[in-house]
């Protein structure tokens, strides 16, 4: 209750606090509430075990909000076609793919056939499996505070992404659409970040790779397309683009 009262006082007053303060408070609340749940189950012979799941769900949502992380359920696909992509969901499929989906479905204008979108859920799982989110966040914080320059920051982030392993469940879902090793399909791999081709970037600023046919090439160039958007030029142009 003291922590909650302290939060209320700071929100209603002139105290200036940052995101780190909120993250630390949430961690402390989590620790106190977890101890409370453990004690409650101890004296009740584990009658309230469901409270562990409830607590984890609430804390996960708070942490996601503080990190600016979008939340997706288990039914959200890792990859889908432009024909199946939901309209007006750039947070899921990115700015470029969202525009293409709207052009195709609403305006009935021709677009490249068999377009495939790797969703934000796949990106989040890639970061999680490779333990990248905290590393990238720390590098960006160092750059924002002037401890690192844009060149070393972008280079380090790109290195981490290229060294990452794409989880099998993502690869499997991608290959369902792109075909196996014997497929003769050729693809153009491009980025489609949230805000891309809008206020945060413009056409041609990111790298595109053409004539990608082998599943292994597709996975490799997918990572290259991702890391290519984290460049010194982009960091210097607009710090909000990341």
C-alpha positions in Angstrom: 0.0 0.0 0.0 2.9 2.3 0.7 4.2 1.8 -2.9 0.8 2.5 -4.4 0.4 5.6 -2.2 3.8 6.8 -3.3 2.9 6.3 -7.0 -0.3 8.3 -6.4 1.5 11.1 -4.8 4.1 11.4 -7.5 1.5 11.2 -10.3 -0.5 14.0 -8.7 2.4 16.3 -7.8 5.4 18.0 -9.4 7.8 15.1 -8.9 9.6 14.2 -12.2 10.2 10.5 -12.6 11.4 8.3 -15.5 10.5 4.9 -16.9 13.2 3.2 -14.7 11.4 4.4 -11.6 8.2 2.7 -12.8 10.0 -0.5 -13.8 11.6 -0.7 -10.4 8.3 -0.1 -8.6 6.6 -2.9 -10.6 9.5 -5.2 -9.8 9.1 -4.4 -6.1 5.3 -4.9 -6.2 5.8 -8.2 -7.9 8.2 -9.4 -5.2 5.8 -8.3 -2.4 2.8 -9.8 -4.0 4.5 -13.0 -4.9 5.6 -13.4 -1.2 1.9 -12.7 -0.2 0.6 -15.4 -2.5 3.2 -17.9 -1.3 2.3 -17.2 2.4 -1.4 -17.5 1.6 -0.9 -20.9 -0.1 1.2 -22.0 2.8 -1.5 -21.4 5.4 -4.3 -22.7 3.2 -2.6 -25.9 2.0 -2.2 -24.6 -1.6 -5.9 -23.7 -2.0 -5.1 -20.6 -4.1 -2.5 -21.8 -6.6 -4.4 -20.0 -9.4 -3.2 -16.7 -7.9 0.3 -17.4 -9.3 -1.0 -17.4 -12.9 -3.1 -14.3 -12.2 -0.2 -12.5 -10.8 2.1 -13.4 -13.7 -0.5 -12.3 -16.2 -1.0 -8.9 -14.5 2.8 -8.3 -14.1 3.5 -9.4 -17.7 1.0 -6.8 -19.0 2.5 -4.1 -16.8 6.0 -4.9 -18.0 4.9 -5.1 -21.6 3.3 -1.6 -21.3 6.4 -0.1 -19.7 8.7 -1.6 -22.4 6.4 -0.4 -25.2 5.9 -4.1 -26.2 2.8 -5.2 -28.1 1.0 -8.2 -26.7 -0.2 -11.0 -29.0 -2.1 -14.1 -28.2 -1.0 -17.6 -29.1 -3.4 -17.6 -32.1 -1.5 -14.8 -33.8 0.4 -16.2 -36.8 4.1 -15.8 -37.3 3.5 -15.4 -41.0 0.5 -14.7 -43.3 -0.3 -13.6 -46.8 -1.3 -10.1 -47.8 -4.7 -11.6 -48.7 -5.2 -12.8 -45.1 -3.5 -9.8 -43.4 -5.9 -7.8 -41.2 -6.5 -4.3 -42.4 -5.4 -1.3 -40.3 -3.1 -3.4 -38.1 0.3 -1.8 -38.8 1.4 -2.8 -35.3 1.1 -6.5 -36.4 2.2 -6.4 -40.1 4.1 -3.1 -40.4 3.5 0.1 -42.3 4.4 -1.1 -45.9 2.5 -4.4 -45.7 -0.5 -2.6 -44.2 -0.6 -0.1 -47.1 -0.3 -2.9 -49.6 -3.1 -4.9 -48.0 -5.4 -1.8 -48.1 -4.5 -1.2 -51.8 -5.2 -4.8 -52.7 -8.4 -5.3 -50.7 -10.1 -1.9 -50.8 -8.9 -0.3 -54.0 -8.7 -3.6 -55.9 -5.4 -2.6 -57.5 -2.9 -5.2 -58.5 0.1 -5.9 -56.2 2.9 -8.5 -56.3 1.2 -11.9 -56.1 1.6 -14.2 -53.1 2.9 -11.5 -50.8 4.0 -12.9 -47.4 4.2 -10.9 -44.2 6.4 -12.0 -41.2 4.5 -10.6 -38.2 5.5 -8.6 -35.2 4.8 -11.7 -33.1 7.6 -13.6 -35.0 9.9 -10.6 -34.4 9.1 -10.6 -30.6 9.8 -14.3 -30.4 13.1 -13.9 -32.2 14.2 -11.3 -29.7 13.1 -13.4 -26.8 14.8 -16.6 -27.9 18.0 -14.8 -28.6 17.8 -12.7 -25.4 18.1 -9.5 -27.5 15.4 -7.1 -26.1 17.3 -6.0 -23.0 20.6 -5.8 -24.9 19.0 -3.6 -27.6 17.2 -1.5 -25.1 20.4 -1.0 -23.1 22.3 0.1 -26.3 19.6 2.6 -27.2 19.5 4.0 -23.7 23.3 4.5 -23.9 23.0 6.2 -27.2 20.1 8.4 -26.0 22.2 9.6 -23.0 25.3 10.3 -25.1 27.4 7.4 -23.8 27.6 5.8 -27.3 27.6 7.4 -30.7 25.1 6.4 -33.4 27.7 4.4 -35.4 28.8 2.0 -32.6 25.2 1.7 -31.4 23.8 0.7 -34.8 26.7 -1.6 -35.5 26.3 -3.5 -32.2 22.5 -3.9 -32.7 23.0 -5.2 -36.2 25.6 -7.6 -35.1 23.3 -9.1 -32.4 20.5 -9.5 -34.9 22.6 -11.2 -37.5 24.0 -13.6 -34.9 20.6 -14.5 -33.7 18.9 -17.9 -34.4 15.4 -17.9 -36.0 13.2 -20.2 -33.9 12.1 -23.4 -35.6 8.4 -22.6 -35.2 8.9 -19.4 -37.2 10.9 -21.1 -39.9 8.3 -23.8 -40.2 5.5 -21.3 -40.7 7.5 -19.3 -43.2 8.4 -22.4 -45.3 4.7 -23.4 -45.4 4.3 -20.3 -47.7 7.7 -20.0 -49.4 8.0 -23.7 -50.2 10.8 -26.2 -49.4 14.2 -26.6 -50.9 12.8 -27.7 -54.3 10.6 -24.6 -54.7 11.1 -22.5 -57.8 9.5 -19.4 -56.3 11.6 -16.3 -56.1 11.0 -13.6 -53.5 11.9 -10.0 -52.8 12.6 -9.6 -49.1 11.9 -6.1 -47.7 11.3 -4.5 -44.3 7.9 -3.5 -43.1 8.3 -1.8 -39.7 5.6 0.0 -37.8 5.6 3.6 -39.1 7.6 2.7 -42.2 6.8 4.7 -45.4 5.1 7.2 -43.1 6.4 9.8 -40.6 9.4 7.7 -39.5 11.0 6.8 -42.8 10.6 7.0 -46.6 10.8 4.7 -49.6 14.3 3.5 -50.4 15.9 4.2 -47.0 15.9 0.4 -46.2 17.6 -2.5 -47.9 15.7 -4.9 -50.3 17.0 -8.3 -51.5 15.7 -9.8 -54.7 15.6 -13.3 -56.2 15.6 -15.1 -52.9 14.5 -18.7 -53.5 16.1 -21.2 -51.0 14.5 -21.4 -47.5 17.9 -20.9 -45.9 18.5 -17.8 -48.1 15.0 -16.5 -47.1 15.8 -16.8 -43.4 19.2 -15.2 -43.8 17.9 -12.2 -45.8 15.0 -11.8 -43.5 17.5 -11.1 -40.7 19.6 -8.9 -43.0 16.5 -6.9 -43.9 15.8 -6.4 -40.3 19.3 -5.3 -39.3 19.6 -3.0 -42.3 16.9 -0.8 -40.8 19.0 -0.2 -37.7 21.7 2.0 -39.3 23.7 5.0 -38.2 21.9 7.0 -40.9 18.4 6.1 -39.5 19.5 6.6 -35.8 20.9 10.0 -36.7 17.8 11.0 -38.8 15.1 10.2 -36.3 15.7 8.7 -32.9 12.0 7.7 -32.7 12.3 5.4 -35.7 13.6 2.5 -33.6 
